[in-house]
Amino acid sequence: MKAAAISSFLALLLSSLLVASAPLPGQEVVEEIVAKVNNTIITKRDLERRAQLPMQRLFEQYTGEERIQRMKELQQQILEQAIVEALLASQAQRLGLSASESEIRAVLERMKQENNIISDEELSRQLEQMGTSISELRREIRGGIVQRKVIEREVSSMIILTENDTVNYYNSHQEEFTTQAEVRIRQLLFLKEGKDEELVQMEALTTRKSINTTEDFIRVIQSYSGDPNADGDLGYFKQGELKKELEEVAFSLDVGQISEVIETTEGCYIIQVIDKKPPQRAPLEEAREEIQNRLWNEKFQSAYQEYMEQLRKSNYVEILHPLT
């Protein structure tokens, strides 16, 4: 599995612990078995612990029927993730996969660094506030590592990308690797705000008649701006980045050509096209890494889903109390 995918997978496995906290005051903890996976039981308390923080977020973000629906979806997702973890843990035992002390320590150190925790003592204090302990965290890390190893061995290592895969994807997704056309313009704007619109329009038309060359245009821009170094150059714009009225004119002009007055709701424009860049397709070598990442992720998702379906069929999985 690629590094980013491995990291995300491990983070997901650890998230149940990191977001867990003690039950809210007044809540009754019911040790009700919700599901069994081989010899592993999943209790209602386990799922409530996993769900507590995301449930709080749902309450903050949604109300009414949408909140109820999202809560149901979250409960199902959490139960499914717990089943997946149990299946992978069982498979890790069959394959004889384990986590070394150095691997566990490396994850702990990375977690401390990412959360600006300077010592194990501080980590222990924070975990206690969340209703858990460093020993429990180590157990979860160990489980996450071995489950990741199952995926690496049984799924990731089986994925093969060929040159034909890369070339075919490149040829069938040309638009994704083609840059938009661009135009570079200079501009003079006569604002209407707080002025008589007819006078603004007349001023713009009169000024346009005095402009015959680029040098004329730049002198006028400098005169209106009061800046002897101004040239009105706004840089490059892709299609869709300019006002519609300006874009239609800008992309229709030749390089060096100066527009007539373009009237919009905010004012009257005169523009000149300084340069144009046609759409350009990135060469295959430039797009290769992105293509291979996309293909690998697509194949991984498909292979992972298929593997988990097979694992579920070949193991004992029973949901005793479906969540509603």
PABA-699420 format. One record per residue (C-alpha): residue number from 1; residue in three letters; chain; x, y, z. Coordinates in steps of 0.02 Angstrom, whole numbers, plus 50000, padded with zeros to 5 digits. Layout:
NUM	ALA	A	X	Y	Z;
...
***
This chain:
1	MET	A	50000	50000	50000;
2	LYS	A	50067	50172	49959;
3	ALA	A	50124	50279	50105;
4	ALA	A	49976	50400	50101;
5	ALA	A	49850	50258	50093;
6	ILE	A	49937	50164	50233;
7	SER	A	49941	50318	50342;
8	SER	A	49755	50354	50313;
9	PHE	A	49710	50173	50348;
10	LEU	A	49806	50172	50511;
11	ALA	A	49733	50339	50562;
12	LEU	A	49559	50269	50535;
13	LEU	A	49597	50118	50641;
14	LEU	A	49664	50228	50781;
15	SER	A	49526	50358	50771;
16	SER	A	49405	50255	50875;
17	LEU	A	49521	50268	51023;
18	LEU	A	49577	50447	50999;
19	VAL	A	49401	50516	50991;
20	ALA	A	49335	50410	51132;
21	SER	A	49293	50479	51302;
22	ALA	A	49202	50428	51458;
23	PRO	A	49012	50418	51450;
24	LEU	A	48921	50581	51481;
25	PRO	A	48858	50610	51659;
26	GLY	A	48696	50518	51687;
27	GLN	A	48721	50397	51543;
28	GLU	A	48699	50213	51582;
29	VAL	A	48829	50099	51506;
30	VAL	A	48743	49941	51441;
31	GLU	A	48857	49794	51405;
32	GLU	A	48747	49733	51264;
33	ILE	A	48829	49627	51130;
34	VAL	A	48787	49701	50961;
35	ALA	A	48889	49586	50849;
36	LYS	A	49010	49439	50849;
37	VAL	A	49157	49411	50732;
38	ASN	A	49232	49239	50763;
39	ASN	A	49286	49249	50946;
40	THR	A	49276	49438	50955;
41	ILE	A	49123	49526	51026;
42	ILE	A	49072	49704	50984;
43	THR	A	48973	49786	51123;
44	LYS	A	48854	49931	51126;
45	ARG	A	48976	50019	51242;
46	ASP	A	49117	49999	51114;
47	LEU	A	49010	50079	50979;
48	GLU	A	48949	50219	51093;
49	ARG	A	49128	50261	51137;
50	ARG	A	49178	50268	50955;
51	ALA	A	49027	50373	50910;
52	GLN	A	49030	50502	51047;
53	LEU	A	49133	50640	50966;
54	PRO	A	49064	50621	50789;
55	MET	A	48889	50619	50864;
56	GLN	A	48924	50782	50953;
57	ARG	A	48979	50858	50787;
58	LEU	A	48819	50800	50705;
59	PHE	A	48717	50885	50841;
60	GLU	A	48812	51046	50810;
61	GLN	A	48793	51042	50621;
62	TYR	A	48620	50971	50588;
63	THR	A	48443	50977	50656;
64	GLY	A	48278	50886	50633;
65	GLU	A	48258	50742	50512;
66	GLU	A	48427	50770	50431;
67	ARG	A	48512	50749	50600;
68	ILE	A	48416	50588	50634;
69	GLN	A	48460	50517	50463;
70	ARG	A	48644	50561	50480;
71	MET	A	48650	50485	50654;
72	LYS	A	48582	50322	50586;
73	GLU	A	48710	50323	50446;
74	LEU	A	48851	50358	50569;
75	GLN	A	48798	50215	50682;
76	GLN	A	48800	50094	50536;
77	GLN	A	48969	50157	50478;
78	ILE	A	49044	50135	50651;
79	LEU	A	48975	49960	50669;
80	GLU	A	49040	49913	50497;
81	GLN	A	49213	49982	50538;
82	ALA	A	49217	49882	50701;
83	ILE	A	49175	49723	50603;
84	VAL	A	49311	49761	50476;
85	GLU	A	49440	49785	50613;
86	ALA	A	49390	49620	50695;
87	LEU	A	49400	49526	50530;
88	LEU	A	49573	49596	50493;
89	ALA	A	49632	49556	50669;
90	SER	A	49576	49375	50647;
91	GLN	A	49664	49363	50481;
92	ALA	A	49823	49436	50555;
93	GLN	A	49824	49295	50684;
94	ARG	A	49804	49164	50547;
95	LEU	A	49948	49240	50448;
96	GLY	A	50060	49256	50600;
97	LEU	A	50079	49444	50581;
98	SER	A	50132	49548	50729;
99	ALA	A	50192	49722	50776;
100	SER	A	50365	49750	50849;
101	GLU	A	50400	49864	50995;
102	SER	A	50498	49981	50879;
103	GLU	A	50349	49995	50762;
104	ILE	A	50232	50037	50904;
105	ARG	A	50355	50163	50975;
106	ALA	A	50374	50247	50804;
107	VAL	A	50186	50274	50793;
108	LEU	A	50179	50341	50970;
109	GLU	A	50319	50465	50934;
110	ARG	A	50236	50524	50774;
111	MET	A	50071	50550	50865;
112	LYS	A	50158	50650	51001;
113	GLN	A	50246	50757	50872;
114	GLU	A	50088	50790	50770;
115	ASN	A	49994	50842	50928;
116	ASN	A	50137	50944	51005;
117	ILE	A	50151	50825	51153;
118	ILE	A	50325	50830	51226;
119	SER	A	50326	50677	51340;
120	ASP	A	50243	50511	51379;
121	GLU	A	50183	50586	51542;
122	GLU	A	50089	50724	51452;
123	LEU	A	50017	50597	51331;
124	SER	A	49957	50492	51478;
125	ARG	A	49872	50643	51557;
126	GLN	A	49781	50685	51396;
127	LEU	A	49727	50505	51371;
128	GLU	A	49659	50498	51549;
129	GLN	A	49554	50652	51512;
130	MET	A	49483	50556	51364;
131	GLY	A	49439	50408	51474;
132	THR	A	49578	50292	51416;
133	SER	A	49762	50253	51448;
134	ILE	A	49929	50237	51361;
135	SER	A	49921	50047	51377;
136	GLU	A	49754	50049	51287;
137	LEU	A	49827	50162	51155;
138	ARG	A	49973	50043	51130;
139	ARG	A	49851	49900	51110;
140	GLU	A	49756	49997	50978;
141	ILE	A	49917	50043	50888;
142	ARG	A	49973	49862	50888;
143	GLY	A	49806	49810	50814;
144	GLY	A	49814	49947	50683;
145	ILE	A	49989	49897	50629;
146	VAL	A	49951	49712	50607;
147	GLN	A	49789	49751	50516;
148	ARG	A	49884	49866	50400;
149	LYS	A	50007	49725	50369;
150	VAL	A	49864	49611	50318;
151	ILE	A	49808	49738	50189;
152	GLU	A	49985	49763	50125;
153	ARG	A	50011	49576	50105;
154	GLU	A	49840	49522	50044;
155	VAL	A	49787	49673	49940;
156	SER	A	49922	49802	49902;
157	SER	A	50056	49678	49851;
158	MET	A	49938	49603	49721;
159	ILE	A	49909	49765	49627;
160	ILE	A	50003	49777	49463;
161	LEU	A	50010	49929	49350;
162	THR	A	50068	49909	49171;
163	GLU	A	50130	50036	49047;
164	ASN	A	49975	50002	48943;
165	ASP	A	49867	50050	49092;
166	THR	A	49956	50217	49104;
167	VAL	A	49952	50255	48917;
168	ASN	A	49769	50205	48897;
169	TYR	A	49717	50314	49043;
170	TYR	A	49816	50460	48974;
171	ASN	A	49738	50443	48801;
172	SER	A	49560	50424	48866;
173	HIS	A	49570	50572	48987;
174	GLN	A	49653	50702	48876;
175	GLU	A	49548	50846	48941;
176	GLU	A	49610	50816	49118;
177	PHE	A	49790	50845	49065;
178	THR	A	49756	50993	48951;
179	THR	A	49775	51169	49016;
180	GLN	A	49645	51301	48973;
181	ALA	A	49679	51438	48848;
182	GLU	A	49744	51598	48928;
183	VAL	A	49746	51780	48880;
184	ARG	A	49854	51921	48949;
185	ILE	A	49776	52093	48944;
186	ARG	A	49803	52273	48992;
187	GLN	A	49653	52373	49044;
188	LEU	A	49585	52549	49066;
189	LEU	A	49423	52565	49166;
190	PHE	A	49306	52714	49175;
191	LEU	A	49200	52685	49330;
192	LYS	A	49016	52735	49329;
193	GLU	A	48991	52737	49517;
194	GLY	A	48934	52908	49577;
195	LYS	A	48943	52982	49402;
196	ASP	A	48828	53021	49258;
197	GLU	A	48833	52861	49153;
198	GLU	A	48815	52952	48987;
199	LEU	A	48962	53065	49029;
200	VAL	A	49067	52914	49077;
201	GLN	A	49023	52828	48914;
202	MET	A	49063	52985	48814;
203	GLU	A	49231	53004	48901;
204	ALA	A	49275	52822	48863;
205	LEU	A	49227	52839	48679;
206	THR	A	49325	53001	48660;
207	THR	A	49477	52924	48743;
208	ARG	A	49467	52770	48633;
209	LYS	A	49475	52878	48477;
210	SER	A	49642	52949	48537;
211	ILE	A	49720	52776	48553;
212	ASN	A	49798	52705	48396;
213	THR	A	49952	52614	48460;
214	THR	A	50013	52523	48614;
215	GLU	A	50116	52676	48659;
216	ASP	A	49960	52784	48649;
217	PHE	A	49866	52664	48762;
218	ILE	A	50003	52659	48893;
219	ARG	A	50018	52849	48895;
220	VAL	A	49830	52865	48925;
221	ILE	A	49837	52735	49065;
222	GLN	A	49980	52830	49147;
223	SER	A	49885	52993	49131;
224	TYR	A	49726	52923	49212;
225	SER	A	49819	52830	49349;
226	GLY	A	49943	52968	49390;
227	ASP	A	50080	52837	49390;
228	PRO	A	50218	52865	49261;
229	ASN	A	50264	52679	49271;
230	ALA	A	50088	52609	49251;
231	ASP	A	50052	52505	49096;
232	GLY	A	49884	52425	49142;
233	ASP	A	49952	52248	49128;
234	LEU	A	49838	52132	49227;
235	GLY	A	49928	51971	49183;
236	TYR	A	49853	51808	49119;
237	PHE	A	49673	51749	49135;
238	LYS	A	49600	51578	49099;
239	GLN	A	49429	51559	49021;
240	GLY	A	49298	51589	49155;
241	GLU	A	49406	51707	49258;
242	LEU	A	49358	51870	49171;
243	LYS	A	49191	51956	49167;
244	LYS	A	49087	51881	49029;
245	GLU	A	49084	52042	48926;
246	LEU	A	49273	52059	48937;
247	GLU	A	49309	51874	48906;
248	GLU	A	49211	51869	48745;
249	VAL	A	49310	52016	48676;
250	ALA	A	49481	51967	48748;
251	PHE	A	49481	51792	48673;
252	SER	A	49421	51856	48505;
253	LEU	A	49557	51989	48485;
254	ASP	A	49727	51957	48408;
255	VAL	A	49886	51990	48506;
256	GLY	A	49920	52177	48508;
257	GLN	A	49743	52223	48458;
258	ILE	A	49650	52354	48561;
259	SER	A	49465	52335	48592;
260	GLU	A	49327	52462	48567;
261	VAL	A	49239	52523	48724;
262	ILE	A	49161	52378	48819;
263	GLU	A	49016	52432	48929;
264	THR	A	48970	52338	49087;
265	THR	A	48862	52379	49238;
266	GLU	A	49011	52445	49334;
267	GLY	A	49093	52547	49198;
268	CYS	A	49171	52560	49026;
269	TYR	A	49326	52459	48983;
270	ILE	A	49458	52471	48849;
271	ILE	A	49573	52320	48842;
272	GLN	A	49721	52262	48739;
273	VAL	A	49779	52084	48716;
274	ILE	A	49963	52072	48760;
275	ASP	A	49983	51885	48737;
276	LYS	A	49886	51724	48713;
277	LYS	A	49921	51546	48764;
278	PRO	A	49826	51407	48674;
279	PRO	A	49767	51251	48768;
280	GLN	A	49916	51138	48800;
281	ARG	A	49916	50953	48838;
282	ALA	A	50044	50897	48967;
283	PRO	A	50164	50764	48900;
284	LEU	A	50141	50587	48964;
285	GLU	A	50301	50591	49066;
286	GLU	A	50240	50745	49158;
287	ALA	A	50071	50665	49196;
288	ARG	A	50137	50490	49231;
289	GLU	A	50150	50500	49421;
290	GLU	A	49975	50574	49441;
291	ILE	A	49902	50443	49323;
292	GLN	A	49986	50300	49415;
293	ASN	A	49925	50366	49583;
294	ARG	A	49748	50375	49517;
295	LEU	A	49756	50202	49441;
296	TRP	A	49835	50127	49596;
297	ASN	A	49701	50202	49708;
298	GLU	A	49562	50141	49593;
299	LYS	A	49633	49965	49589;
300	PHE	A	49664	49966	49776;
301	GLN	A	49486	50018	49817;
302	SER	A	49415	49883	49705;
303	ALA	A	49533	49749	49769;
304	TYR	A	49507	49799	49950;
305	GLN	A	49317	49790	49935;
306	GLU	A	49328	49620	49852;
307	TYR	A	49449	49556	49983;
308	MET	A	49340	49613	50127;
309	GLU	A	49187	49532	50050;
310	GLN	A	49280	49367	50036;
311	LEU	A	49346	49384	50213;
312	ARG	A	49171	49416	50279;
313	LYS	A	49104	49262	50189;
314	SER	A	49242	49149	50255;
315	ASN	A	49225	49204	50437;
316	TYR	A	49087	49197	50566;
317	VAL	A	48999	49366	50572;
318	GLU	A	48834	49387	50663;
319	ILE	A	48743	49548	50702;
320	LEU	A	48638	49511	50855;
321	HIS	A	48558	49682	50877;
322	PRO	A	48546	49784	50716;
323	LEU	A	48561	49970	50748;
324	THR	A	48406	50072	50705;
***
